[in-house]
Structures are given as structure tokens and as C-alpha cells.
């Protein structure tokens, strides 16, 4: 079994540099290109972009392609190191932890509609980027199944389906337990599901490298192994210092998400919680295992637990299964977390008891205090943070909106774009709060 655990903990180590790319299943499907040169000496640019993941690469692409604005990307390691290369590859309509009914209650129905439209556009944008640029990232069958894990969740899903159909202008199909079992999967813990049409799975590493090629086609400078060790603001300019060079810029966008250093810039320091995610991929399932488990779909699936499990059949009929990992980075390697995840899979699909794990890995996602992402720019400094594990799709829309903000173009008047990230009230206690929340969530998921 191939395993990989991140050596970097955003709340412990100062910087995310000198890290190797993750040895994930995705890395076994595509070789990592040779590293591009690092930043050496003193250089200048209009817009400096910190972070070479989905958001950073696409923001630079849109700045160059749409607005003809000079930009430069700095990546701490190689493109392919962070969450963009080792996530589960779910292109979903959504981000953060808020449901649309909760959004309508927090703000109003029109705001919920606007956010839903942005999330829908995000999925369409990723789809168009793949199709228009012939990115060979193995897009799978369309469809997203949100699976109820108990009767109460089932009732809530019915309500969500009605709310989406009535207020948000798109049909959300409710699927009974029997229909789920006969047409999609014989999931032993499912009580039914809500299905949306436009989610799909991809190979996230190949998607990332496709975005990198797209950026290079615009001749935008990209420096790898160029970790920003110091960010100095003086006289209306920004000086970004790496170990070998310095980049001076009029404007800066920081999009490292959970891999942002713990003390970096007052606008983002103590404004996010890094959460460790754990994923494994099995050996290819036999036709007998597929038949016994009733696995008939390659659509993406996620359950309704607070501590969610997510899963899908890959193109080669391996099962990908993911969920939360350890709380502390130093515990990422402990076998108990992988074992817990494996047992969760067996509770869903007991007929897979004979299958082995072929690959497992961990990586960081970022959550905001108010459970939603913030794509925010003010006076030439922008960021996108808090995807909460659903950034594969929304990162594309966030990049587009960030480029618009930097270019002075008005973006939709939605909390996603108009509100700065709230800070955590007791930042040093974030992990203690996370520990308490996990235990509360576990009890609620079990007895809820």
C-alpha cells in the first residue's frame, strides 16, 4: 500500500516550503513535470499571486487573458504539492457548510439564489475549461448524490429538494432508498438521497496540470520553489521576499488556502481553521464485488453527516473513500484514522471486506469561522479562503471574481465577495475547539 502524510502543519510550522508532492493515487497516474525556475534577484510585476493551486493559476490566467494585466505566480514548492493535487476530485455545486435554506434564513431568498447561481456557474466554468482546452482529466458521469444517513436527514433532504425546486430554479430529484439501491448503489446505511444533475468527478492532479498549461500559454511568469518568507508593505507597494529573490508588486493576491503560513499578513492571520482530510483508494473492484455491493454508478456521492464521508467509483473501478483525518498534523500518520475510515466504508458496503487499500494520503483544507468561503479584495490586496473541502469547482469561479475585482470590475453583491473573512475569537484555541466540535458532531451523527 502506498501511503503519504503531509509533513506540514499550518498551525505549527512557519512556512510550507521544502515539501515533496503527495504520493497519492493521482500522482501514480501522471508524472510531475520538471520544476520551473525559482525566483532569483529582484523582479517587478503589477499583480503578485501567492499560491500555485487552482485559484492562483486561474486568477493569473484570467488577469492575462481577459484583462491584459501583468501578473506573476509564486509557488512555495512545485505546482502539484497542495490540496489542488490531492483532493478527492469532486466538482460540486457548493462550498462551505451552509445549506441554501440556512443562507435564506441568515440573509434572504434572493441572496441564497445569488450564491446558488455562483456555485452553479462554478461547476459550468470547470466543465467549460476542461472541454474548451481539451484537459485530459478523466471527467466522469454527471450527477451528485447527497445520501441521507438517518431518517431525520432524509426528511431534511426532502425539504432541501423542495426548497431548491421552488426557489432556486432547478429541479433537485429526491431518490428513495429502494431506487438508490436498484439504480445507483446498495448502500447499507442510506435512507434515500437528493440528486443534483451537474456534479462530476475528475482527476484533480491532471486538472491542475491542465490549468498550468493554460497559464503558460499566456506567457505568465510562474516561479516554483519560491516560498514567500516575508511580505513587506511600504509606500503603496508590496515587497515579497523569498530565499533567493524579491518580487515587487502594486497588488497582491494570496490564495494558499489551508497552506497559508500561520503568521503571514494581518488580513488572513487567525482567520481560518486548517482541517486534515484523509482519503484512500482501493484496489480495482472485481465484477463480483461490484455486483454484490450494487455499485452501478460513477457519480459522486457524499452523505449528510456533520463529519461527512464522500466516495465514488473511479474510471478503473477502484473505490475512492474520504473523510476527516487527525486533528493535529503530527498524528496524520497514525493508523487508527485510516482504520476508522476503512470501517466506515465497510458499514456502507460490507461486501468489500475482502478488498485492500492501495493508496492513502492526507491533506489540509480550510474552513472559515462563518462556514463559507470569502473571495475578497480591498485596496489592491485580495484573497480567497475557506473552501471547506469543496474548492475544486468554486476555485474557478473565485479566480474569475478575484481577477474582476483586481481589474476594477463590479462583482455580484453577495456576502461571498463583499464580506472580509471573520477572525477566530480565540485563535490559539482553534484545535481545542475543533476537538470539542468533532466529539459533538460524532454524537449528533450517531444519535442525531
Secondary structure, DSSP 8 states (H G I E B T S, - for coil): -EEE--S--TTTSS---S------TGGGTS----------EEEEEEEEEE--SHHHHHHHHHHHHTT---EEEE-SS-TTSSHHHHS--EE-S--SS--HHHHHHHS-HHHHHHHHHHHHHHHHHHHHHHHHTT--S------EEEE-SSHHHHHHHHHHHHHHHHHSSS--EEEEHHHIIIII---TT--EEEEESS-EE--HHHHHHHHHHHHHHTT-EEESS----EEEEETTEEEEE-SSEEEEEEEEEE--GGGS-SSS-TTTTTS-EEEEEEEEEES---HHHHHHHT----SEEEES-SS--EEEE-TTS-EEEEEE--SSGGGTT-HHHHHHHHHHHHHH-GGGTT--EEEEEEEEEEE-TTSS-EEEEETTEEEEE--TT-HHHHHHHHHHHHHHHHHT-----SHHHHS-----TTGGGHHHHHHHHHHHHHHHHHH-
